[in-house]
Amino acid sequence: MKDFVHLHVHSEYSLLDGYAPTKAIAARASELGMDSIALTDHGVMYGAMEFYDAAKKAGIKPIIGMEAYIAPGSRSDAMTKGSKNYYHLLLLAKNEVGYRNLVRLTTRAHLDGMGKGIFARPRIDRELLEQYHEGLIVTSSCIAGEVIQKVQDQQRKAAIETAAYYRDLFGENYFLELQLHDNTPELEGINDELVRIGRELGIPLVATNDTHFIRAEDQQTQHMVMAMGMNLTYQEFCAKDFAMDASYHIMSGEEMWQKFKRYGTDALENTRRIADMTNLKLDFGRVQLPEFDIPAGHDAASYLKLVCEEGLMKRCNGAPPDHYMRRLEDELDVINATGFPDYMLIVWDYVKYARSRGIPCLPRGSAGASLVLYSLEITDVDPVENKLLFERFLSRERLEMPDIDTDFADSRRGEILDYIAGKYGRENVAQIITYGTLGAKAALRDMGRVLGVPLNEVDQVAKLIPPLPVGTTISQALEKVPELKQIYETQPHLRDLIDKAKKVEGRMRSVGTHACGVVVSRTPLEDIVPLQRTTKDEHAVMAAFEGPTLAKMGLLKMDILGLTNLSVVAEALKYIEQTTGESMWLSDIPTNDPKVFASLSRGETKNVFQLESTGMTRYLMQLKPTRVDDLYAMVALYRPGRLSRSRFTLRIRITPRRLSICIRFSSRSWKIPMA
């Protein structure tokens, strides 16, 4: 077996340009007997952590990198049509220092060098490279690289000057990259010139394959993914000669040695040399919370206990029952044992700020089960009275951060974000990215457009994908929906559509900004994770790793959601005060108003959160609720996740004065009468 390491590899995170999932890249390297492989997506590091984990699990050394866009002048220069706005440059992290510098370069490329319009690319420049070059291995990249472009344009002197600049900056960490692809015959002449330049300047060579998909048979699907990104049909895409040939897959070492043997062994052996030069170990450990200002004489645990005891005294009119005090002590013991007293204080602080500013604020989810949060006035639900289990929120066995999902009036959510950024440092706070993938229906519709299938026929197929359970795949729908299966078996052109859509289903398509996620760090985020502008506000910044990845890295992730309903309620309370002179707060709204229950019983549920669906409205009209407990039961029983489970059925029988429930799971059933 010939030793070879792939150093130029694109994944699906090179959005609609690469087709290879990161896990498949690691698995393919293992299958080929390779012990190392790199990830070098276009201008981003989106897949870096996922790839790192996947490679480690496969027993492969992960080499984290990026194919950067570098401006010919300054990264701040305008990008215009007809101009050479950027070259490619391959960057690989040798170690943790190199990883940090790669993060900084990616961040500055997006924040300073992005530009606007269809020509926009996240660009770095020489100034940034000179500032952040330590710990990086650099190659001249593909045919779009600066040295190669000058060779191709017959500017040999400029090519030599460029190569010499990078050699002088990076020393032994700079390589001239040789590539060979069947659809780019000019690479042979370019490579010959690169060999000569390498000899003249003493720059080593390295052989790479510009991989964008895993196997040769993925070629057609790769073309269709690119056609999606360019908003072209497959025929239009092929006519424009954008297509990559089959050589752009992850080849075996034997194939690469056979392909590049004309250049001797150095360029091939240098792939091993570079792999051995890299030694990146990422170990972020437990959560490193931002520093919270604690009064003198206290640590986080003692101060949390103090404010909780004061809050519980207030809640219980100065005389909390003994069982409340015992539960508070038990919860505080668990919070201290799991290391989260600072986190409770941080949430308490910004909720207190919101309420002091009259910003409507309500937590939801398992946070309602904590007496600590009730004492801190983060929640207004008494977990003791309502028999809620604290263990659903936090336990000693749970190591991950508990969720305290907090809703704010969407019209004033920005004030909360500004407060958090001002308190902990704007450089330490960011929103969070989300990656948009092709779901079943989106895959069918996008593939239908690429294949030129009439829209009405695509709609006919897409509408047969069941909405529940959420995330139903095309394959699952084929098993469950007889009409879809019949179409698949009787209409060849729609069968082809479905088969091709299945190949792109679940692949990355776009990025967005998380609706509520905020990440807070003890140190500047730019030193830890790549940052870029949010998708809706060019002045706001988001971390370019998803929330679960940030949490694994030890960063504090908080959910601060802007809710329209709270803004509506706030305006209603404001109107009440203006017209009656009576000031009200959310907690002042009674939960036993018979007029409200009468309204719900008439089916007046429009715009009422979780009560406005057709099925829920029908059941409420049958139930005719008279107390808030009836609503608790209906919401808990009707949630889609419960109703859509396989082998699980729920029957609700409602009479004017009685609600009875029959639950069946597998061969067992239970009848639950409810008063």
N, C-alpha and C positions, 0 to 999 in steps of 0.2 A: 504494500500500500504506500503510495506517495504522500509525503507529509505536505499539507497545504492548509492555510487558514484564510477564510473569506473575511476581508476587511472592508468591503464596500457593499453594504446590504441595506436594502430599503424594505420597510414593513408597511402594513396597511395604515400606519400613522403618517406616512407620506401621502396624505389624504387624496384618494382617487387617482393615485399614481402608482403606489405600491399595492400589492395584493396579498402579501404574505403575513399571516398572524405571527406575533412574536413567539408564541409557544411552538408553532410549527417550524419556525426558523431553528429554535434550539433542538427540537426533535429531529429535524433533518440533519443537523450537524452531528448529532449522536449516531444516527443511522449510518452516516458515511464514515464513522470512525474518527471524526475530528474531535479535538479536545478544547477548541476555542472557536469563537465566531464573534463578529462585531455587529452592531446596529448603528446605521448612519442615515437617519431619515433627513429629508430635505428641510433644513432651517428650523427644525423642532426637536425636542427631546420627549415628546408625549409618551412614547412607549418604553422609555429607559428603565423605569423601575419594574414594570411588568416583565420586560425582557430579562432583566437582571435576575429576578426570582425564577423565571422559567428555565433559564440557562443553569442556574445553580441546582435546581431540582433534577435537571437532566444530566448532571455531572459535567457540564461544559463551562469553561471560563468565559464569562461575559465581558466583552470589550465595548464600553459605552462611547459612542461618538455622534457625529452629526456632519452631514454634508452642508456646509455653510454657504450662504450667498455673501460674496464680498464685493463691495462697491469699487469701481475703478478709481474713484477719487475719495470724496467724503461720504459717509453713510447718510449725511443730511442733504446731499444733493438731490434735486428733484428727479424722479424717474419719468422718462418721456418716451413716446412712441418713436421707433426708428433708431434709438440710441442703444449703446451697449451699457445697460444699467447695472449689470452684476456679472461676476464670474462664480464658479463653484470652487470650493476648497474643502478638502476632507480633514476633519479634526477628530482625534482619538484621545481619550483620557488615559494617561499612563498610571495615575494614582489618584489619591483623594484630592491633592492640590489641583491636578489637571481636571478632575470632575468639577470642583468648585469654579475653576476658571471657565470651563465649558458652560456651566450654568450662567455665569455672569455674561459671557459673550452672547448666549442665546437671549438672555433678558434684554441686554442693551440693543441687540438687533431688532427686537420687537418694539421696544419702547422708544428708541431713537432713530432707527433706520428703516422703519416699515413703509413710510410713504402712503399714498392713497391710490385708489383706482385699480384697474385690471393689471397694471404693471407692478403693483406693490409686491415687494418681497422683504422679509426680515433680514436686513443687510448689516454686516459688520464692516470695518475698514481697517487699514493698517494701524491707525492710532490705537484702536481697541486691541488688536493683536499684540502690539508692543507692550501694552499694559497688562494683558492677561495671557501671555504665551507660556508661562511656566507650567510644567507638567503635561504638556500636550505633544502628541505626535501628529505631524501634518504631512499630507501628500498633495500632489498637484491636481488630483481629482480626475474627472472624466473629460470628455471632449469639450465640455463647457468650462474647463479650468483655464486660468489666466495664462499660464505658460503655453498650454496646448493651443489656445485661441491665437496667440501671437505666432506660434509656429505655423498654424494653418493659414494665417494671413500673410505669410512670407516676411514676418518681422523678426528675423532671427536675433538681431542685436537686442531688441526689446525683450524677447523671450529669455535670453541669457541673463539680462539685467534683473528680470523678475525672479528667475530661479536663484540667482545669487543673493537677492534680498532675503528670500525665505531661508536659504542655507545659512546666511549670517545670523538671522534672528533665531532659528531653531536648532542650528548645529546638526548633530547626528540624528536629530529627531525629524529631519525633513527628507522626504523621498519623492522621486519622480515616478508617477504611476503609469504603468503600461496596461492598456486594455485592448481586447480584440473581440469584435462582434460582427457577425456576418453581414448585417445591414448597414455597417459603417466601414466600407473598405478603405477609406482614407486613413483609418487608424494605423494601418501598417506603415505608411510613410511617416506619419507623426511619431510612431514609436521609434523608428530608425533615427529620427532627429533627436528624440529624447535620450536615446542611448548615447549619441555623440555629445549632447550637452552634459549628460551625467559624467562622462569621462573627463570632459574639459574642466568641470567645476568640482569634481570629486563628490558628486551627489549620488547616493545609492538608488537603485531602482526597486520597484515592487510591482508584482503582477496582481491584478484584481479582476473580478468579474462584477459588473454593475448590476447586481441581482435585484429584481423587483417581484419575483414570484418563486415558489418553492420548486416545482417540477416543470419540465418542458411542456407537459400536457396542460398546464395552467395558462399557456400563452393566450389563447383566445379569450378566456375570461378576463385576463389582465387588460386586453385591448378594450373589452366592453366596459370595464371599470374606468379606464381613461376616457372613453367616449362619454360616460356619464359626467365626468368632471368637466369636460369641454362642451357639454350640452349638444352633442352631435349624435346622429344615428351611427350604427356600426359601419354602414356603407360609406357615409361621409368621412368617418374617422380613417378608414382604410385608404380612401381616395387621397387624403392629405398626406399620406406617407409618414404618419406619426408612429406607426406600429413598430414594436420591438420584436425581434426575431426570437426563436426558441432558446437562444444562448443566454438570455437574461435570467436564467434560473440558477439555483444553487448546485453547481456542478461538483462532481467528486474530485478528489485530489489527482487521481489518474488522468481525468479529462483535462484539468488545468495544466498539468505537466506536459501532456501531449500537445496542448494548444500553444504553449509558450516556450517549447524546447528550443525554438530557433534563436531565442535571446540568451541562451545559456541557463545556468542554474541559479545565479545570484538573485534575480528578481523573484523567483519562486521561493528560494530559501529565506529570503527576507520577510516573507509572510510569517514564518516561524519566529524569526528574530524580533519582529514587532510584537507578536503575541507574548513572547517571553519578556519583553520590555514593559508590558502592562501588568500592573498588580493592584487593581482597584478592589478594595474591600469596604463595603457600605454597611455600617452597623449603627443604626440610629437609636435603638433602644427605647426606653420608656418615654412617656410624654414629658417634654421640657416646657412647662407652663410659663407664660410671661409673669414678670414680677408684679405682685399686687401690693399696694401701699398698706402696710399693717402698722397700727399704733405701737409706740414704744412699750416694751414690757410684754408683748404678745408675739407668738408665732401664729401661723395660719390656723392650726388646730384650736388653740385656745381662744383666738379671736372669733372663729366660727362658732364655738360653743357659747361665747358671751352674747353674740348678736342673736343666736337662735333662742337662748333662754329668755332674753328680753322680748323677742318677738312672740314666743309662746305665752309669756305672761300677758302680753297685750291681747292676743287672740282669746285667752281664757279669762279676761277681766281680772287679772292679777292673781288668780288661784287655779293654776292648771292641775287637773287630777293626777294622782300618782302614776296611773298607767300611761298617761301621756308623757310624763317625765321619764319613765323607764324606756318607753319606745324611743324618745329623743336620744337618750344615752346610747341605746343599742345602735341606732342609725349613725350617730357620730362615730362610734367605735368602728363601724364598717367603712365609713368614709375615710377615716384616718388610716385604717389598715390598708386600704387600696390606694392611698396617696392622692385623694382628690379634694382636700379642704380648700386649696387655692381656687380650684375650678368653681366650687360652690360660691365662693366670695366674688369671683369675677362675674358670674351670671347675676348674683344678687346686686352687684354694683350697677350694671347697665340697666337692669329692670327697675331698680330704684330711681335711676336717672330718668328713665322713660316716664315713670309715674309722676315724678316731680315736675316734669314738663307738660303733663297732661296728654301724653301720647298713649292711646289705648294699647294695652299689652296683655296677652293671655298665653300661658304655656299650654301644651297639650301632650297627649301620650302618657308614657309610664312615669313622667315626672310627678303626676298627680298622686302617686303612691308614696311620696316622701313627706314625712312630718317635718323634716328639716326645711324643705322648700316651702312648706305651708307656714312654718314659723318665720321664715325670711320674707314672707309675703310675695314670693315668686309665684306660687299657686294660691288659689282661693278655695281649693277643695280640701276638706278635712279628711285625711285618709283613715283616721281611726273611726270616725263616725260612719264612713262609707265602706269600712272593712276592706281597704285596699292593701295589697301586699307590697311591702318595701322591696322584697327580693326581685320583683318584676323590674324594678328600676336599677338596683345595684345589689351585688352580693360579694362576699369575700373571694369567691372563686373566679369572679369576672375581672379580667385585666384591662379590657378596653374601656375607653371613656364612656360614661353613661350619657344618654341623649337627654338634653333639656331643650326640646324644640319650642321656640318662643315665637308667637305671632305678634306683629305690630301693624298698626294702620299703615297700609302701603303708601299713603300720601306723606308719611313722616318717617319711613324706614331709613331714609338717607341721614336723618338727624342722629339715629342710633349708630350708624356706621361711622359718621364723623366723630361721634363721642369716643367710640372704641379706638379709632385711629389716633385721635388726639391724646388719649390716655396712655396708650401703649407704644406710640410711635408710628407715623404713617408708613415708614419703611418696613414695619413689622406686621402690617395688616394688609390683607388682600381678599378679594372674593375668590371663588373657586370655579375652575373650568368644568364643563361637561363635554363628553364625546358623544356625538350623534351617530348612531348605527342604523343600518338598513334593517328595519323590521320586516315582517313578512309582506305586508301590504306595500310598503315603500319599495322593497326589492322588486315586487311584481310590476309596480307602476314605472319605476326607473328602467327596468329591463325591457318593459313593453315599449317605452319610448325609444330606447337604443335599437331594438329589433324592428321598429316601425309597425308594430301591431296596432290596429285601430283602437282608439281610446275606449270605445264602447265595449269592445271585447275584453280589454284589460280590466275595465271596471267590473265586468261580469265575473271575472275570476277573483279579483281583489275583494269584492264584497262578500265572497263566500268564506273568507278567513274569519273565524269567530272572534268577537271582541273580548270574550272571556273564556278561559282565564287569560289575563294580560300576558303577552309574550308567547301566545300560541304560534308555533312555527308552521311553515308550509307543509312539512312532512306530517306533523300532527294533524293538521287540517285535512290532509288527504285521507287519513285514517278515520276521521270523525265525521266528515261531511260527504255523504253519498253523491250529492250533485257535483261537487268538485272532483271527486274520483271519476265520475262518469265523463266529465269534460276531459280529464287527463287521458282517459282510455279511448275516447272516440274522436278527438280533434287533435291531429298531429301537430299543427302549428302552435296550439295553446299548450300542448304537452312540452314542446320545445321551450316555450316561454317559461313554464313552471320549472323545468329542469335547470335552465340557466339562472333563473331567479334564486333557486336554492343555493347555487354556488356563490352568490354575493350576499345572501342573507346573513345578517349579523356583522358585516364588515363596516369599518369606520367610514363615515361619510362627511362629517362636519364637526365643528366645535361650537359650543355656546357657553353661556354663563349660568352657573347654578342659581336657581331661584332664591335660595336662602343661605347657601353655604358661605361662611367667612372663616378664614384661617388667621390665627394670631401666633406670633413667634416671640421668643425672648430676644432674638437677635435679628438683624435685617434679613428678610426673606430672600433677597437677591443672592445671599451667600449659600442658600440651601436648595431652593427650587427655582426653575425658570419662571419668569413672569411675562405677561403680555397684556395688552389692552382688553377690556371687556368687550363683548360683541355689540353692546348697545350704547356704551358711553366711552368715548375715546379718552376721557380724562381719568377714568377709573381703571384699576389694575386687578388682574386675577392671576392666581397661581396656576401654572400649566400642567399640574398633576391633579387627578380626581381626588375627591374627598377621602375615600378609603386608603389610597396611597399616602396621602398627607398624614393620616392618622397613624399608619404603620411607621412613618418616618419620625414620629414623636412630636408632631405639631398639634396644637389645639385647634380643633375644628368645631365651629359653633353654627347652629342653624337659626338664622334670624330672618324670618319670613315676613314679607309684606302682604297683608291680607286686605282685599277690597272690602269685605264685609265689616271689618273693624273700622275702616274709614267711614263707611255708611252709618254705622252705629255712632261713631264720634260726632258726625254731623247732626244726627238725630238728637243726641244729648245736648249738643250746642244749641240747637233750635228750641228744645224744651226750656233751656235756661233763658234764652232770649225772649221767649213768649210768656213764660210763667214766672220767671225770676227764681225758679227752683234749680239748684245745682245738683246734678246726679253723677254718679260714677258707675262703671260697669257692675261692680259688686252690689250696688244699691238696687239693681233690677230684680224684682221678685221672681222666684221660680214656681210660684203657685197661683199665678193669675189665671182664673178660669176662662177669661176671654181669649187668652192665647191658646189654651187647649181646645176651645170651641172652634177657633179659626183653623187649627191643624186638622181637627175632625171633619171640617168641611173641605179638606184638600187644598187649603191655601198655603202651599209650601214653596211657591216659586221663589228662587234665590235664597232659600234656607239651606245652609250647608248640611249635606248628607241626608236631607229629607225631601229633596226636590225631584228625585227620579220617579218615573211612572209607577214602578212596583212599590216603592216606599210610600208614595202618596196613597195608593190603593189600600195598602195595609193599615195606614194610619186612619183612613176614613172608616175602615171596618172596626179597628180597635177602639176608636174614640177615646184617646188618652185623657186622663184626669190628673195625672201627677208626673213629675219629671222622671220618676223611676220607670214609667212606661216607655218613655223615649229612650232611656238608657238601654232597655232590653231590646227595643226595635232596632236601634243602630247597631248594637253588638251582634244581633242575630242575622241582620240583613247584609252585612258587609260582603262585597263580591268575593273576597278570598275564601269566605266560609261557604257561600252558596255554590261555588264553581269547582270545589275539590272533587276529584274522581272518587267514586265509591262512597261519597258522602251526600246524603240528601236531607233536606230540612222541609218540614211541612208546618205551616203556621195556621191554626184554626182560631178564628176570631168571632166571638159573639159580642153583642152590645156591652156585656159586662164581664167578659172573661176571655183570657188569652191562654191557649194551650199550644204546646210545642211538641212535635214528634221528631226526634233525631234518629237517623239510620246511618250506621257506618258498617260497611261490609255486611255481615249476616246478623249483626246485633242492632237493636233499636231501643230507644228510651222515650217514654212519654213524660212530659213535665207540665203539670198543671200550674198556672200562675194566677194569683188573685187579681 
